[in-house]
Amino acid sequence: MKVKWLGHSCFLITSEEGTRLITDPYTVGAGISYSAIKESADVVTVSHEHGDHNNVSAVPGNPQVVKGNGTKNAAGIEFKGIATYHDESRGRERGPNTVFCFTVDGIRLCHLGDLGHLLSKEQVASVGTVDILFIPVGGFFTLDAAAASEVCRQLKPKVIIPMHFRTPRCAYPISTVDSFLKGKERVRRWDKSEGEFRAGGLPAESEIVVSAPAL
């Protein structure tokens, strides 16, 4: 399975058989200056209806769209949507958010969208085992570095991929990834936007992977 960071909370996940999934496609503008999305997909997941996460029309390929809570199937993949919130006030500030859990090539992935709070025991149980966790770390709109670290402790993933942080192409009033990485020991920085994962080759201890966004 290949994972490519397109920018912000948007990733292209490609299975060994060639099924292509894109998470939370962004709209260019209003603080987001990552490149326009040119990657086609079979499936697009949308965690919530904000413009930096729901630009489905930008994705070529007429993909199936997965939104909301509950279990859904698309392109042969089962998606479990778990109801959460975009803030610590049960959605009163920024609305609802959906966490998506799904399996590709025997690897269990969890994309937290714009999660804005620690998870309850019930939510942790609902998420279950996580091999790769996509987690917002920038704060202000989402989990900050400390809260993101705590959610990682709650879910105990094998691979942690930070997202939704400030970069030269994201001018939001949020922190860079360095705030989250401070004091962490098992950090791997890719000099490219894409890497490959195999079910039998995941680390025994949690490892953070930071990639460069696609140009």
C-alpha positions in Angstrom: 0.0 0.0 0.0 1.3 3.5 -0.9 0.5 6.7 1.0 1.0 10.1 -0.6 0.5 13.4 1.2 -1.1 15.9 -1.1 -1.3 18.6 1.6 -3.3 19.6 4.7 -5.4 16.6 5.6 -5.5 15.1 2.1 -3.8 11.9 1.3 -3.9 9.5 -1.6 -3.9 5.9 -0.5 -3.3 3.3 -3.2 -3.8 -0.4 -2.7 -1.6 -3.1 -4.2 -4.4 -3.9 -6.7 -4.6 -0.2 -7.7 -7.7 1.0 -5.8 -7.2 4.7 -5.1 -8.7 6.5 -2.1 -8.4 10.3 -1.3 -9.1 11.7 2.1 -10.5 15.2 2.8 -9.7 17.0 -0.5 -9.0 20.7 0.1 -10.0 23.9 -1.9 -7.0 26.0 -3.0 -7.3 29.6 -1.6 -8.2 31.3 1.7 -4.9 30.3 3.3 -4.4 27.0 1.4 -1.9 27.2 -1.4 -1.0 23.5 -1.9 -1.2 22.5 -5.6 -4.6 21.7 -7.1 -5.5 18.1 -6.7 -4.8 16.3 -10.0 -4.9 12.7 -8.7 -7.9 10.6 -9.7 -9.6 8.3 -7.1 -12.1 5.5 -6.8 -13.3 6.7 -3.4 -13.2 10.0 -1.5 -13.8 10.3 2.2 -15.1 13.6 3.7 -14.8 14.1 7.5 -16.9 17.3 7.6 -18.3 20.0 5.4 -15.6 22.7 5.5 -14.0 23.9 2.3 -10.5 22.7 3.3 -11.8 19.1 3.6 -14.8 18.6 1.3 -13.8 19.7 -2.2 -14.9 16.4 -3.9 -15.5 18.2 -7.2 -11.7 18.7 -7.5 -11.0 15.0 -7.6 -10.9 13.5 -11.1 -12.3 10.0 -11.8 -16.0 10.3 -10.7 -15.2 8.7 -7.2 -17.7 7.3 -4.8 -18.0 9.7 -1.8 -18.1 8.4 1.7 -19.5 10.7 4.4 -21.1 10.5 7.8 -21.4 7.9 10.6 -22.0 4.2 10.3 -20.7 1.4 8.1 -20.4 2.0 4.3 -18.9 0.1 1.5 -17.2 1.6 -1.6 -14.8 0.1 -4.1 -14.6 -3.1 -2.1 -13.5 -1.3 1.1 -15.6 -1.2 4.3 -15.5 2.2 6.0 -16.6 2.7 9.6 -17.6 6.3 10.4 -17.5 7.3 14.0 -19.3 10.5 15.3 -17.0 13.0 16.9 -16.7 16.8 17.1 -14.6 19.6 15.6 -14.2 21.2 19.0 -14.4 20.6 22.7 -17.9 21.9 23.0 -19.7 19.0 21.4 -19.8 20.8 18.0 -21.3 24.0 19.2 -18.3 26.0 17.9 -17.3 24.2 14.6 -19.8 21.4 14.1 -19.5 17.6 13.8 -16.6 15.6 12.5 -16.4 12.0 11.3 -13.5 9.7 12.1 -13.0 7.0 9.4 -11.6 3.6 10.0 -10.9 1.2 7.1 -8.5 -1.6 6.0 -6.4 -1.6 2.9 -4.0 -4.6 2.1 -4.4 -5.9 5.6 -3.4 -2.5 7.2 -5.9 -0.8 9.5 -6.0 2.9 8.9 -7.8 5.7 10.9 -8.2 9.2 9.6 -9.3 11.6 12.4 -10.4 14.5 10.1 -10.6 17.7 12.2 -11.0 16.0 15.6 -11.1 18.7 18.2 -11.2 16.7 21.5 -9.8 13.7 23.3 -11.7 10.5 22.6 -14.1 8.8 25.1 -13.6 5.2 26.1 -16.5 4.3 23.9 -15.0 6.1 20.9 -11.6 4.4 21.5 -13.3 1.0 21.6 -15.2 1.8 18.5 -12.0 2.7 16.6 -10.3 -0.4 17.8 -6.9 -1.5 16.5 -5.0 1.1 14.5 -1.9 0.5 12.3 -1.7 3.9 10.7 -3.2 7.0 12.3 -3.7 10.3 10.4 -3.9 12.9 13.1 -4.3 16.7 13.1 -1.7 18.4 15.3 -1.8 22.1 14.6 -4.2 23.3 17.2 -6.6 26.3 17.2 -9.1 24.5 14.9 -8.2 21.0 16.0 -6.2 19.0 18.5 -3.0 20.8 19.5 0.3 19.1 20.1 -0.4 18.0 23.6 -3.9 16.7 22.9 -2.7 14.9 19.7 -0.1 13.2 21.8 -2.7 12.0 24.2 -4.9 10.7 21.4 -1.9 8.8 20.1 -1.6 7.2 23.6 -5.3 6.4 23.6 -5.2 4.6 20.2 -1.6 3.2 20.3 -1.0 3.2 16.5 2.1 1.6 14.9 2.6 4.6 12.5 1.5 8.2 13.2 1.2 10.6 10.3 0.7 14.2 11.4 -1.6 16.5 9.3 -3.4 19.8 9.5 -0.4 21.9 10.6 1.1 25.1 9.3 3.6 25.0 6.4 4.7 27.5 3.8 1.6 26.5 1.9 -0.8 26.7 4.8 -1.2 30.1 6.3 -3.8 29.2 8.9 -3.1 30.4 12.5 -2.0 27.0 13.6 1.3 25.5 14.8 3.9 23.8 12.7 4.5 20.1 13.0 7.6 20.8 15.2 5.4 21.5 18.2 4.0 17.9 18.0 7.4 16.4 17.3 9.2 18.1 20.3 10.5 15.5 22.7 9.4 12.5 20.5 12.2 10.0 19.8 10.9 7.7 17.0 10.5 10.2 14.1 11.2 9.5 10.5 11.2 12.4 8.0 10.6 11.6 4.3 12.2 13.8 1.7 9.4 12.9 -0.7 5.6 12.9 -0.5 5.0 9.2 -1.0 6.0 6.0 0.9 5.0 2.4 1.0 3.7 0.3 3.9 3.3 -3.5 4.2 1.3 -5.3 6.8 4.2 -7.5 7.8 6.7 -4.6 7.9 5.1 -2.1 10.3 7.2 -1.0 13.4 6.7 -2.8 16.7 6.7 0.5 18.5 4.8 3.7 17.5 6.8 5.7 14.9 6.0 9.2 13.6 6.3 9.7 9.8 6.5 13.2 8.4 6.5 13.5 4.6 6.9 16.4 2.2 3.7 17.4 0.5 3.3 16.7 -3.2 4.2 19.6 -5.5 
